[in-house]
């Protein structure tokens, strides 16, 4: 699928991302069974600048695609300058400044055609920003539009977080028909103490044939085994290659706009990204 179409599909997802259907603590029994996973792709962010062989910095506010505000009335202009490497950490910074006519700047990165996987364990160690109107996300979109427009070809949200709810993260699948006939299923997790802005945490998903498992700091907090895509057999749409996205949005219908309590700049800090696959994949 052409990159412009991927952007268009990804923008449409914003309307549905706020849905959650449970609020669970991590299971205390299984830590991730990584013994049969092999590391196939990683970025430890040890260089002086973002590795362009692994990441594409997306630019703009969506208006060039006819979806100003990325389909969610967001306020940021994405630009490469807001993604920097500092002491081995990728920093995506949201700033209150004019960019492309928008009132804020930030960054949105993707691995499309640089890192694309079918079934995988994706693990990201990150520290999240805090404040009303901030929305960082670690998520995946299909590299090819095999089953149709968003969300018929699926979306995997490894971690979404709203800056005014700093103890809570969400993990979500989007699927079904093409918008507006799409649906989603979601789980949330509340940190027992402190906030996700206090320190780094490890966010992960294990994606197998017919099963998705979400982890926080090595503890599983959600499992999904039921989804569908119109006109195709399970486990479609989650049986095709997906790529990874990291971004920090500002304002919009979800999570709402910044207010007088929001302090800028805000930082979404990523220590590493690691992708594993089982030997047979």
N, C-alpha and C positions, 0 to 999 in steps of 0.2 A: 504494500500500500504506500502511496506517496506520502512524504512527511506532512504535507499540508492537511491530508485527510486524517492522519493520526492526531494532529493538533485539534482539528474540528471535533473529532470524537471525544477526545479527552476533556475538552471544554464543557461538553454537554453534561458530563457526570456530576458537575457541581451541585445541581439541583437536588440530587438524591443522597448525597454523602452524609447527611446528618442523621440518618435513620439508625437506631440501635434497638436490639431486641433482648439484650441481657446485660447484666452487670455482675461479673464473676471474679472471684479470686483465683490465683493460679492453682492448678492441681499440684499437690505436694508429692505425688508419686513419680511421674516420669520426667527426668531431665531429657533434653533432646538426645536421641540415639544417633549420634553423628559417626559412629564407627564404620558404617557402610557408605558414608558420603565422602566424596573426594573433592578437594578444592579445585575449582576450574576457572575462577575469575576473582580478582581482588583489586582493591585500591586502598593502600595504607596511607596515602596522601603524604608521602615522604619527599616529594619533589618541591621545587620552588614555585610551581604554578600548576593549575589544573591540567591534567593529561588529556589532550584533545583526541588521542587515540581511543579513549575510553568514554569520554563525556562530550556531549553537545550542549552548549549553552543556548537556550531558546530565548528569543528576543521579542519584546513588545507587550501589548495589552490585549491582543486578540482581534483588534479592529481590522487588521489586514485580512483576516479570515471571515469578517462579517459577524464576529461574536465579541464585540467590545466588552471588556471586563471579564473575559473568559467564561461567558455564560452565567456569571454569578454576581455581576455588578461589582467586581473587585476593583481596588484602587491602585494596584501596583503596576509599574512598568518593569518587565523583566529585562535584565541586561547582564552581560558577562562580567562586568566590573564588580558586581556584588557577590561573586563567588571567588574567594581567595584561599590560599593555603598559608596557615600560620602554625609553625612549630609542629608539623605533622598532623594537623587537623584541617579539614575543609570547613570553612566558615561561610555560610550564606547569610548575608546581612540585609535586613530590612531597614531602610532609611526614610525619614520624612524629608523628601526633596523632590523637585520636579524632574520627571523623566518622560520624554515623549508626550508631554501634556498631562501626565498623571501626577498625583500628589505624593506618591511614594515610589521607591525603587526597591527591587529585590532580585532574586535569581531563581531560575528553574532549569534543572539539568536532566538530561536523559542519556541512556546508553543505546538507543535504537541503532541497529546495524553495527554496533560496537560491542554489545553484550546482549544476547538474546538467548532465552532458555526455555525448554519444555520440561517441566518437572524439576524442582530444585529446592534447596534450602538457601534462603537469603537471610543474611545476618548483618545488621547495621548497629554500630555503637554510636550513640548520639546523645547530646544534651539539648533540651528544647528551650525556646524563648518563653516569655511570660507577658501577659497583658491582653486586654480587650482588643479584639480585631485581628489577632495573629493566628495563622493556620499553617503550620508546617506539616509535611506529609512525606512518607516513604511508600511508594506505590508502584504498580506495574500495569502496563497496557499491552494489548496484542500488537505484535510487529506487523502482522498482515490481517486484513479485514476479512477473515475466512468466512465468518458466519453472519456478516452484515454490520450495519452501523451501530454505534454505541447505544445500548450496552449488550447487543446480541453477541458480539465477539468477546465480551467479558472485560472485567477490571478487577485487579487484586489490590486491596488497600492493606498493606502490611502494618502501617501505623498512621493514624490521623489524630490530631490533637488541637484543641482550642485553647488559646492563651489565657482565657478567663476561667478555665477549668483545669488548673495546672496539676491536678492529681490524676487526671483521667485520660486514657488513650482508647482508641477505637480500631477494630479490625473488621473489614467489610469486604464482601464480594458483591459485584454488580453483574447482572446477567439477564436472561429472558429475551424479550424482543428489542427491536430498535426503539429508541426514544420516540414517543412517550410511553411505549408499551414495555418498558424495562422494569425490573424490580431489584431488590437487594436483600441481603441478610447480614446481620452485624452483631458483634459482641463488644463489650467495653470492659475495661479493667481499671480499678481504682488503686493507686499506690497506698499502701497501709499508713505511711507517714511521710512527711515532706512533700516536695513537688518534683516534677520532671525537669524543672529549671535548676534544681540544686546540684545535680551531679549527672554524670553519664550513665545511661542504661543501655542494655543490649536488646534490640527489637528484632524478632526473627519470625519467619514463616517457613514451614515445611510443606511443600506442595507435591503430593503424590497423585497417582492415578486414582481419582475418585475420592480424595480426602485432602483437606487443608487443615493445618494445625498452627496456631499462633502462640508465640512464646514471649515472655518478658523476663530478662535476666536468667534464662535457662529453665524457667518454669512455664509449663503449658497452661494457658488460661482459656483457650477456646479451640473447638474442633468443628468443622463443617463437612458434611458428607452428602448434602442434597442441594442441587441447583439444576438449572435447565436452560436450554436455548431453543427457541421456537424452531421446530422442523428438523431437529438434529438429536441424535442419541446421546445420552449421558456417557462420558463426562464432559461433552461439549458444553461451554466453549473453552474449558480449561484443559484442553489437550493439544494446544498449539503453542508456538513460541511467544513469549512475552519479554518486554524489556523494562528496565527500572527507571523510575523518576524520583528526583529529590527536589522539593521546592518549598518556598515560604511565601504564602499568599497574605495579603493585607486587605481586610475589609470584605464586604460583600454580603449577600443574603445569609450565608453561613460562613463565618461566625458572627456577622455584624461588623460595623465599622469601629475603628479606634475611637476612644473618647479622651477626656481630659486626664484620665488616670494612666493612659498608655505612654510609656517612656520609650523613646527612640534614641539611638539605633537599638535593634534587637538582633540577636544572633542565634542561628540554628547551626550547631556545631556537630560535625560528623568525624569521628575518630577513624573509622574504617568501614568499608563495605566488602563483604566476602560472600561468594556464591559457591555452593557445593552441589554436586550431583551424584547420584548413585552410579556405580560402575557400569550398569547396563544401559544408562541413558546416552 
